[in-house]
Amino acid sequence: MTDAPMTAQAAATATAGDILSSHLTAQAGAFLRALPLAVGEVGARPGTAAVVPAAGTADLLGTVRRIGGLLHTFGSVFEQAWAQESRTELRWLLNLLALEPGYVRRSARLLGALDSLSGSDPDGTGMLAGHTGAPKARALLDRQLTLARTRAHSSVLQELRSARLHALADRMTLLVGEAPLLEAAGGRAPAVLLPQAAAAVAVLSASAQQLPLRRAATPYGGDGLRRLGAVPAARGAVDADTALAADDAPWARMRILVKRARYALEVCGRTSAELDELDGVLGRHQEAADAAVTVATAARTPRITPATAYVLGVVHADQRLEVEAARYAFGRRWPDLPPGLDGWLDLPAAEGWGHSPAPRTA
Amino acid sequence: MTDAPMTAQAAATATAGDILSSHLTAQAGAFLRALPLAVGEVGARPGTAAVVPAAGTADLLGTVRRIGGLLHTFGSVFEQAWAQESRTELRWLLNLLALEPGYVRRSARLLGALDSLSGSDPDGTGMLAGHTGAPKARALLDRQLTLARTRAHSSVLQELRSARLHALADRMTLLVGEAPLLEAAGGRAPAVLLPQAAAAVAVLSASAQQLPLRRAATPYGGDGLRRLGAVPAARGAVDADTALAADDAPWARMRILVKRARYALEVCGRTSAELDELDGVLGRHQEAADAAVTVATAARTPRITPATAYVLGVVHADQRLEVEAARYAFGRRWPDLPPGLDGWLDLPAAEGWGHSPAPRTA
């Protein structure tokens, strides 16, 4: 395994396979280092410990995302069946590992929102200050999220001993230095990889054009609360859950496309602070949208008091407002980006291959 | 009574008293024309008719505000006791007449918000679409606002026959052509009136500097929901109602100052589309803040269902969001204004007195 920088000369004459192998070797190595740490972390803590994800789990999630993204974007140079299987297994691990930290973040987000809305600090009083429903709603959310998290923890614990995970680890071990490449990988790196990275960026741009970006960039338009997008008629009677899910879906898809474009650019030796930032904005969008669903679900708990329900209504609207704020942030930043992205990929073909950066896992 | 335009020559040599008398005569005339219409309108409709304010009431409110503002801003040239008494009586009528139309607008605002939040139009689905609490919350708000409005209607009906209103009408009749001016009113109009109008604008500017305008001009800062301003410590334990009232108060005061500045500029022959617009923005602020209080009160109704309370929580947050949106609109528009306002009052002193515009009542 090597993740030492390639020399400039080697880089200039490198094949696409060299570059991809080098990246996969580095990421698979990072995976294999992070996996036992993550397993140890999950095993060592009870289901209700406060601080996750620990470093091992976070690193593992980062490498899993990067390898999966790389196999997707540059898929045409890999053996198809192998790449497809690998992506399926990586997605399984991602969903498994992301669940518990996701609940921890959601808990922090929602209890933080509630504390902020019901806070009575002289410098930051909230509209629910002193409301009798606030402690009850807090206890309800805390209880439900802790339960969800404990369940997620148990299923991770179980799967970490599974044959499926061992098989994936073996697959990653084999990947170090030995990615199953097709003949196309023998072409010079810029000629093979740049068009595929450009395609990832083009898909991103095209998807962004489908979003209501002009509307999103006008603040306080009510996009998160009142003016949800049209629900396809085939889905039948519109309820709020369906409408919200349909409204959020294209933004969730954008998040995936931004990550893929980020990782594709990394392979081409480019990084983009703008894309990193958009990734963060869409991450906030996702977490606020998910948190809003949790609150709406909690409000349907039988036998809660009206005061509790009232507070949950305020928190639900607050999280939809966060959704709207994230869309605004995205809508404001986006318009400057597509030309910039094209620009990076229009660089003279041999430039930018001068080094294979140390593996990023953030 | 005359509201014919003064000739340019007459205007150039007019005294402050001439200008003020001309304005007061025009407005008092408008008052006396609108009063019987307004009385007829109130008397003719039952307490639950849908469309108020009718034209007579709206005109009457406009003239009452203008006369009161004029007596305040240019108070030094009027007999003190008379001006003070007149303002007190005008404020009494304003509060009396504004109450019922206020409830009608609040009802339209809140039921409209609820319909929008629970709407299931394909093009504008709301986050409460299909929620079982929505019809109940709507019925509750409708019932409480109709009751408040009926009470307001009864007290207007009663007071419209009162000796107090007749005395005020007599006072306005005497005002036509005969405002009780002091000697200071004999000075030339620009020399006397411009400094007083400038003082009204200066008070407006100074008050605006006290508002968190920079924060307000950053969208989605949470100013309406989470980050209410500090409550003076002397008020004891902070509850949400106190905190919200304290947070909204300086904006309500701004609205009064904007109106005073508008009316003072009108007397000086200037109009300002920007101030008219800010007046509208602060009007929306006030109505959203008042509507939010109504929802919070409705949510304390005993024996409502949790679903109803949940919907009221969402609507409450929605109205606080409208408050925040109005502050944003104000914060964005304000910074360009103070120099502009100063500019108008720095015009050569004799200009702009060329005509006394027909009385505005909007």
Interface residues (C-beta under 8 A of the other chain):
Chain A: S116 L117 G119 S120 P122 D123 G124 T125 G126 M127 L128 A129 G130 H131 P219 Y220 G222 G224 L225 R226 R227 L228 G229 A230 V231 A233 A237 V238 D239 A240 A243 L244 D247 A292 A299 I304 T305 P306 A307 T308 A309 Y310 V311 L312 G313 V314 V315 H316 A317 D318 R320 L321 E324 A325 Y328
Chain B: S116 L117 G119 S120 P122 D123 G124 T125 G126 M127 L128 A129 G130 H131 P219 Y220 G222 G224 L225 R226 R227 L228 G229 A230 V231 A233 A237 V238 D239 A240 A243 L244 D247 A292 A299 I304 T305 P306 A307 T308 A309 Y310 V311 L312 G313 V314 V315 H316 A317 D318 R320 L321 E324 A325 Y328
